[in-house]
Amino acid sequence: MRIVTLEEHVSFPELTSLLPSGAVASFGQSPAMQQIKPKLADVTGERLKSMDDNGISMQVISVDSLGANMLTREQAPEFSTRYNDVIANKIAGHPDRFKAFALLPVSAPLAAADELERVVRDYGFCGAMIRGVTDELFLDNPMFAPILERAERLDVPLYLHPGLPPKSVADAYYSNVGTLPGFFEPLACYGWGWHSETAIHVLRLLAGGIFDQYPKLKIIIGHMGEMLPMMMARSERAFKPGNGGANQRTLTDTFKQQLYITTSGFFTLPPFKLAMDTFGEDNIMFSVDYPFSTNEMGIDFLKQIDLPEEKIRKIAHGNADRILKLV
């Protein structure tokens, strides 16, 4: 069976070295992260072998968190262009195995929209990954309209991935906790904070009327829906049209029409069953979160899913092929 994964990360040292040293030092210095760095830098070596060993047909790769959002709006466009060119060059020899989401200079929205169009047109990129907030602003801010409009016009999705929390949030919620200096990272990022922030991001897009303003815009989020499936019934009542938000449709209708989730990093059945109940098989795509999770973990989980083969095929590749135009 064809298997596509689409939250799979890369980070190339020759480009990370161009970022401010203070920004690089603020994240990813744990021993575990140091071991992963060589895997992030690899594309056609161990990564491709692991795909072959586990029956993964295609990865859609994207830049890990240390990207253009670490730079000023004057510096970010050139850095993003350079990074996307490097990605395109690295995957050019394996068009049937690798696709990519663009790195965008989100702090410079017009330049970001133009860069998105360039890489979709010239390299066949599948859309873009946007990591967290930019200058402490979410995508519902009017300044980001050029990116949303261009993504809708190009008919490519935006993948909203968590990013580093703003300093004000980190100080208020994640400081002075735990006994180890590095404990900030799991609490603020992959252990909790990332996921709640991304859920807030999506709900802001809903309440701000962004989904209605751009009715053909497609948004993807990972990690089995970033806590949203668990909260769906309660949030449905809170975000009814007419309750004060700008949304014209219900949360459920909007999400089923424009929001897609991936299984990245979640490999147990209870959250998957909840996601199926709330989003359905047409809105769920299989992903691993490589190399932060292993392909073996992902494939073992996929084999556990007890659904008719037609539904498993949708999740394993059909939805991704359709939404990202992979075939």
HELIX and SHEET records of a PDB file:
HELIX    1   1 PRO A   13  THR A   16  1                                   4    
HELIX    2   2 SER A   21  ALA A   25  1                                   5    
HELIX    3   3 PRO A   31  ALA A   41  1                                  11    
HELIX    4   4 GLU A   46  ASN A   54  1                                   9    
HELIX    5   5 ALA A   68  MET A   70  5                                   3    
HELIX    6   6 ALA A   76  ILE A   91  1                                  16    
HELIX    7   7 PRO A  109  TYR A  123  1                                  15    
HELIX    8   8 PRO A  142  PHE A  144  5                                   3    
HELIX    9   9 ALA A  145  LEU A  154  1                                  10    
HELIX   10  10 LYS A  167  VAL A  169  1                                   3    
HELIX   11  11 ALA A  170  TYR A  174  3                                   5    
HELIX   12  12 PRO A  181  PHE A  183  5                                   3    
HELIX   13  13 PHE A  184  ALA A  188  1                                   5    
HELIX   14  14 GLY A  193  ALA A  207  1                                  15    
HELIX   15  15 ILE A  210  GLN A  213  1                                   4    
HELIX   16  16 HIS A  223  GLY A  225  5                                   3    
HELIX   17  17 LEU A  228  ALA A  238  1                                  11    
HELIX   18  18 LEU A  251  GLN A  258  1                                   8    
HELIX   19  19 LEU A  269  PHE A  279  1                                  11    
HELIX   20  20 GLU A  281  ASN A  283  5                                   3    
HELIX   21  21 ASN A  295  GLN A  304  1                                  10    
HELIX   22  22 GLU A  309  ARG A  313  1                                   5    
HELIX   23  23 LYS A  314  GLY A  318  3                                   5    
HELIX   24  24 ASN A  319  LEU A  324  1                                   6    
SHEET    1   A 3 VAL A   4  VAL A  10  0                                        
SHEET    2   A 3 MET A  58  VAL A  63  1                                        
SHEET    3   A 3 PHE A  98  ALA A 100  1                                        
SHEET    1   B 6 ALA A 102  LEU A 103  0                                        
SHEET    2   B 6 ALA A 128  ARG A 131  1                                        
SHEET    3   B 6 LEU A 158  HIS A 161  1                                        
SHEET    4   B 6 ILE A 219  ILE A 221  1                                        
SHEET    5   B 6 LEU A 259  THR A 262  1                                        
SHEET    6   B 6 ILE A 284  MET A 285  1                                        
END                                                                             
